Amino acid sequence: MNLIQNPYNRNRQSLAGDWHYIIDPYETGFYDLFGNENPFGYFRNLTPDDHWASEYNFKQSPTMKVPGDWNTQEPTLLWYEGTLWYFRELPDAEVDGGRTFLRFCAANYHSVVWVNAIEVMRHTGGFTPFETEIGSYLKPTGNFVVAKINDERLKDGVPTRNTDWWNYGGITRDVLLIKTPQSFIRDYFCQLDPENDSQIKGFVELDNGANKDVNLSIPGLGIEHLISTDSHGFGQFAIKAEPDRWSPENVALYEVRFSIDGDSIEDMIGFRIIETSGEDILLNGEPVFLRGISIHEEIIGQASRVNSEAEARRLMEEVKALGCNYARLAHYPHNDHMCRIADEMGVLLWCEIPVYWAINWQSEEVLHNARNQLSEMIVRDRNRASIILWSVANETPASEARTEFLKSLITTAKSLDPTRLTTAAMFMRPDKVEENGKVIRTYTLDDPLADHLDVLGCNQYLGWYYTKVSDIALSRWHSDKNKPLIMSEFGAGAPKGKRGGPHDRWTEDYQVTVYEAQFAMMDDIPFLRGLSPWILKDFRTPKRPLAGVQDYFNRKGIISDQGERKLAWDTVHAYYKKRSSD
Ligand code: GCB
């Protein structure tokens, strides 16, 4: 069964707040001396008074905030990767005949959860929700939840060991208790039909509701429609409708309500069509140019994970201020709030999973993990009008096994959501040719993956890695794919305040030089339909140790880690102003 759709609009209680924690790099709370399950493990919530072998006590242990990464809440945990245990009390069981589900909106990376010392769920993947029903484990009083979260980077993980971002550990998003009636509306999908744009199409899925009728109401369109469900509680619909089309310039959101006897759920949904035609991206039938920016999920003015709605809104406000109509949410699914705020503020989105660089393409288990993260992201977010692109990978080395792996993810994306486009950030093949005595660099998009995507994404760092800034003007781009291209990354690094001449590397001035040369080049790429420079804000990464310059931050942000705009912010802003009518 799918995840519960739209949990924030249900009868719910947030478990946000102070949770007790124990740092456990040796997993003493889980294993005994010989690697077997420890019978006095921390999941039992014992104390030394209960048994001599119990050398812990949650209630005397320190607390930290949930949601929140653990690295930035306690100085000794800044670079910690390993296991940490969380504990908090749960409310008393209610005898109201309803059902109770426990949902973690995300915890990085591997989670095991116990309620009253009974293991209730395990989950792998740091950025998508997981949940289970817990009502039958709850007692009249004295309930508690324990979670063991481990964020070790694994060779066969998704992502793998090597990434260019900090591996923030912990329960990074909200934890919810969701209360439902016995029979309830678990999931729904409601979008404009790409095959016939004068109808709204979708499905509804009931939990414990075989053969019931579901009422779908969209008051703004005068729609009241009965959907019959089958013996599994599943029903489809297609209804004639002419909604005002959602776009960044017209954020038309309609109240949509599904109801059955005893349960109803409301959402605000935008209706729009996204498709390609040759080298164009068409939004509601009109060509659109994507003026974007890439974003890591870090708070403006602070290097830690974004988890609140207010922090997500701050990021989107910067995106809008820059003149963007588009953002790439790199390199993993961002929190639930981002896409809802993008719906409200009018920002088109590229959403992706952490299939990044060289993961193990040969392993069925890794494929299963990647597919699971992709599915959880799509099921969570497929009612959001802002999302136009599902990206399956970032900068992956071409091989037959890699392409088969990603083709299989594309098939999953299309089957879960036929209303959006697929993409991936790829490399291009550089060649050098002589033209009138000058060395011209040609870039060809010939990754075999390109044949399977709707929109091509390309990351390139001309003027920063491998090439001089003067090479940018001597670059030519080729593609015989007849598909639109998004320049999904480019940029240059500079700490805020470091100034110099226009060709002095690591200065704000050089960052501007690279942006200006890149923009001039992009104006001449005939199949370019969008860009998302790297990156909105400097972000924490252990890969960038250069002292006094990087200090463990990737400095390609156009905003510093302290939240100050750099000179290149103005360069991007001016360019987007110029292109705002495209
Ligand atoms: C890339 C990666 C991105 C890095 C960036 C860089 O190509 O996709 O994750 O942070 O380059 O700064 O080198």
Residues whose N, C-alpha, C, O or C-beta is under 5 A from the ligand:
A	BS01	GCB	D164 N459
